[in-house]
Amino acid sequence: MSLDSLNVTRTHHHDTYPAISPIKPSLSQAGRAVLITGGGGGIGFEIARSFAKASASQIVIVGRRGAVLDAAAVKLRKEFKGTTTQFIARQGDIGDDASISSLWDFLNSQNIFIRVLVLNAAHFYPLGPDTLRMDKRELMEGFNVNVGGNFLMTVNFVNQPLRPVGQQLNLINVSTGSIHMIPAPNQTPYATNKSAFTALIGRIADEHPVEDIQIISYNPGALYSEGIAKVVDKNVLKWDKMELPADYAVWAASPEASWLHGRFLWAHWDVDELKADKTFLKRLDSEKGFLRVGVQGLRELSLEALLNK
């Protein structure tokens, strides 16, 4: 199968599988504190479950709806009763700078050093036929959350005062497969701002080696969440199981994913097949733009070469 196809590997998963199982010893998150934005429901809640299965020491779930977060924390504590994982629910809005500052002030005051940050919260746009009919405030609200909020979360994460010198961090960017679909009929600006942050976090990955902060962006798949259920019939698609992207997040936060630092991947692709594919490995080494966001079609030019034209 051609690597230009969306099915990069022969196997296209719709559910979790042994190579990314959070109970796998090599994927253990023991001793790590994990923060998940949008962690009260849907994929965020499932990601919290997966990190708990991987024995994370503390899991902080963040979201705007306090009651939803509290209920999620109760469910998690009940399911993982008897384990050493501590669950913390913290209300916060990543679209608000003051709320982000308050969140990190709280973590620092509680002596909680976050080792893994999962950027999962997102602002979604309603579908519409004409982008130019959108109000600017509506447009910028999405960018404020999906780009600005995620950026500020990343800045605070990297600059934690509790971070030991030389301590590696792990950042997981839960993106969307719709960034592959530009342009597309009825495409909303959601894909554009998600693409913008995926490009930005790719730049940050270029500036920071994997030994400093391991960064993985991925498409979680087609998930039948509470929000989707309100607008889409369940029989329209063959939906992916939530456990697939949830367990994939744990794998992406492990040393097993270090060789994919800065790249955009699909949770569906079989990780063992990727590692065994010589053509795939060659493209990773030879094409800086492979699985990254950017204008494709021309060979890469360095800034120096461009200025000397």
C-alpha positions in Angstrom: 0.0 0.0 0.0 1.3 3.4 -0.9 2.5 5.7 1.9 0.6 8.5 0.1 -2.6 6.7 1.2 -4.3 7.5 4.5 -3.8 3.8 5.4 -0.1 4.0 6.0 0.0 0.5 7.5 -1.8 -2.6 6.1 -3.6 -3.0 9.4 -6.1 -0.2 10.2 -7.3 -0.4 13.8 -10.7 0.6 15.0 -10.1 -0.7 18.6 -7.2 -1.0 20.9 -4.6 -3.8 20.5 -1.8 -5.4 22.6 1.1 -3.2 21.3 -0.5 -0.1 22.8 -2.1 -1.7 25.9 -1.6 0.5 28.9 -0.9 -2.5 31.1 2.2 -3.3 29.0 5.3 -2.9 31.3 7.2 -0.8 28.7 4.3 1.7 28.7 4.1 2.1 32.4 3.4 5.7 33.7 4.3 4.8 37.3 5.6 7.8 39.2 4.2 10.3 36.6 1.6 13.0 37.1 -0.6 13.5 34.0 -2.8 16.5 33.2 -5.6 16.1 30.7 -7.6 19.0 29.4 -11.2 18.3 28.5 -10.9 15.3 30.8 -14.5 15.2 32.1 -16.1 13.2 29.3 -15.7 11.5 26.0 -12.1 10.8 24.8 -10.6 12.9 27.7 -12.2 10.6 30.3 -11.1 7.5 28.4 -7.6 8.8 28.2 -7.7 9.3 32.0 -8.8 5.7 32.4 -5.9 4.5 30.2 -3.3 6.4 32.1 -4.8 5.0 35.3 -4.4 1.5 33.9 -0.8 2.4 33.2 -0.3 3.2 36.9 0.1 7.0 36.7 0.7 8.4 40.2 -1.7 11.4 39.7 -4.2 12.3 37.0 -5.5 15.8 36.9 -8.6 16.2 34.7 -9.5 19.8 33.7 -12.6 21.2 32.1 -15.1 24.0 32.2 -18.0 22.1 33.7 -17.3 21.5 37.4 -20.2 19.1 38.0 -19.2 16.9 35.0 -15.6 16.9 36.3 -16.6 15.9 39.8 -18.8 13.1 38.5 -15.9 11.8 36.3 -13.5 11.9 39.2 -16.0 9.8 41.3 -16.3 7.2 38.5 -12.5 7.0 38.2 -11.9 6.6 41.9 -14.6 3.9 42.1 -13.1 2.0 39.1 -9.5 2.2 40.3 -10.2 1.8 44.0 -7.3 0.0 45.7 -4.7 1.4 43.2 -2.2 4.1 44.0 -3.5 6.5 41.4 -4.8 9.8 42.7 -7.5 11.6 40.7 -7.8 15.4 40.9 -10.7 17.4 39.2 -9.9 21.0 38.5 -12.3 23.4 36.8 -10.7 25.6 34.2 -11.1 27.2 30.8 -8.1 27.0 28.5 -9.6 29.9 26.5 -9.0 32.2 29.4 -5.5 33.2 30.3 -6.3 33.9 34.0 -7.9 30.5 34.3 -4.8 28.9 32.9 -2.6 30.8 35.4 -4.8 29.8 38.2 -4.6 26.2 37.3 -0.8 26.1 37.2 -0.6 28.2 40.4 -2.8 25.5 42.1 -0.6 22.7 40.8 2.6 24.4 42.0 1.0 25.2 45.4 0.2 21.5 45.8 3.7 20.5 44.8 2.4 18.6 41.8 4.9 18.3 38.9 3.2 17.5 35.7 5.2 15.0 33.6 2.7 14.4 30.9 0.4 17.0 29.3 -2.5 15.8 27.1 -4.0 18.7 25.1 -7.5 17.3 24.4 -9.9 20.2 25.1 -11.2 21.9 21.9 -13.6 24.5 20.6 -15.8 23.2 17.8 -17.6 25.3 15.2 -21.1 24.6 14.0 -21.2 23.5 10.3 -21.9 26.4 8.0 -21.9 26.9 4.2 -20.1 30.3 4.1 -17.1 31.2 6.3 -17.4 34.9 5.3 -20.7 35.1 7.0 -19.2 34.2 10.3 -18.8 36.8 13.0 -15.1 37.6 13.7 -15.6 37.0 17.4 -16.9 33.5 16.6 -14.0 32.9 14.4 -11.4 34.0 16.9 -12.9 32.2 19.8 -11.8 28.9 18.2 -8.3 30.2 17.6 -8.2 31.5 21.2 -8.9 28.0 22.6 -7.4 25.7 20.0 -4.2 27.7 19.3 -3.8 30.3 22.0 -5.0 28.3 24.9 -3.0 25.2 24.0 0.1 27.4 23.4 -0.2 28.9 26.9 -0.8 25.5 28.5 2.4 24.3 26.8 4.4 27.3 27.9 3.4 26.8 31.6 4.0 23.0 31.2 7.6 23.5 30.0 8.4 26.2 32.5 7.1 24.5 35.6 9.2 25.7 38.6 9.0 22.2 40.1 10.6 20.6 37.0 13.9 19.0 37.9 16.9 20.1 35.7 17.2 17.8 32.7 13.8 16.1 33.3 12.2 15.1 30.0 8.5 16.0 29.5 5.9 14.4 27.3 3.3 16.4 25.4 0.4 14.8 23.5 -1.6 16.9 21.1 -5.0 15.3 20.3 -5.6 16.8 16.9 -8.0 15.8 14.1 -8.0 13.9 10.8 -9.9 16.8 9.3 -6.6 18.7 8.9 -6.0 16.4 5.9 -9.2 17.6 4.2 -8.2 21.2 3.3 -10.0 22.4 1.3 -13.2 20.3 1.5 -16.9 20.9 1.1 -18.5 22.3 4.2 -15.1 22.5 5.9 -15.3 24.7 9.0 -12.5 26.8 10.5 -12.1 24.1 13.2 -9.8 22.2 10.9 -7.9 25.4 10.2 -7.2 26.3 13.8 -6.4 22.7 14.7 -4.0 22.6 11.7 -2.4 25.9 12.9 -1.6 24.5 16.4 -0.4 21.2 15.0 2.0 23.3 12.8 3.0 25.4 15.8 3.7 22.4 18.1 5.7 20.9 15.2 7.9 24.0 15.2 8.3 23.7 19.0 9.4 20.1 18.5 12.1 21.3 16.0 13.3 23.7 18.6 13.4 21.2 21.5 15.0 17.8 21.2 13.1 14.7 22.3 15.3 14.5 25.4 13.8 17.8 26.5 10.2 17.3 25.6 8.7 14.5 23.5 5.9 15.8 21.3 3.4 13.6 19.4 0.3 14.9 17.6 -2.3 12.4 16.4 -5.7 11.9 14.8 -7.9 10.1 17.4 -10.4 8.8 14.8 -14.1 9.0 14.3 -15.6 8.8 17.8 -19.3 8.8 18.7 -19.2 11.2 21.7 -21.9 12.9 23.6 -21.5 16.0 21.4 -21.5 14.1 18.1 -24.6 12.2 19.2 -26.6 15.4 19.2 -26.0 16.1 15.5 -25.1 12.8 13.8 -27.0 9.5 13.6 -25.0 6.6 15.0 -25.6 4.5 11.9 -23.9 7.0 9.6 -20.3 5.7 10.2 -18.3 2.8 11.5 -17.2 4.5 14.6 -13.9 3.8 16.3 -13.8 2.6 19.9 -12.8 5.2 22.4 -10.2 2.8 23.8 -8.1 3.1 20.7 -7.1 6.8 20.9 -7.1 6.6 24.7 -4.5 3.8 24.9 -2.7 5.4 22.0 -2.1 8.4 24.1 -0.3 6.3 26.7 1.9 4.7 24.0 2.6 8.2 22.6 3.8 9.3 26.1 6.3 6.4 26.3 9.9 5.9 25.1 8.5 3.6 22.4 7.2 6.6 20.5 10.3 8.8 20.8 11.4 8.2 17.2 8.2 10.0 16.0 8.9 13.2 17.9 7.2 16.2 16.3 5.1 14.1 13.8 1.4 13.9 13.1 0.1 10.3 13.2 -3.2 8.4 13.1 -4.2 6.2 16.1 -5.4 3.7 13.5 -1.9 2.9 12.2 -0.3 -0.2 13.6 2.7 0.9 15.6 4.7 -2.4 15.1 4.1 -2.2 11.3 5.4 1.4 11.3 8.6 0.4 13.0 9.1 -2.5 10.6 8.4 -0.5 7.4 11.8 0.5 5.8 10.2 2.9 3.4 8.4 4.7 6.2 11.6 4.9 8.2 13.5 6.3 5.2 10.9 9.0 4.6 11.2 10.0 8.2 14.9 10.4 7.9 15.0 12.1 4.4 11.8 14.2 4.4 11.6 16.8 7.1 8.1 17.7 6.1 6.8 14.1 6.2 3.8 13.9 8.5 4.0 17.5 9.3 1.8 20.5 8.5 2.9 22.7 5.7 2.4 23.5 2.0 3.5 20.4 0.0 4.5 20.1 -3.6 7.9 21.8 -3.6 11.3 20.5 -2.3 12.3 22.0 1.0 14.3 25.2 0.9 16.3 26.5 3.8 15.9 30.2 4.8 19.5 30.8 3.7 18.9 29.3 0.3 15.7 31.3 -0.1 17.3 34.6 0.7 20.2 33.9 -1.7 17.8 33.4 -4.6 
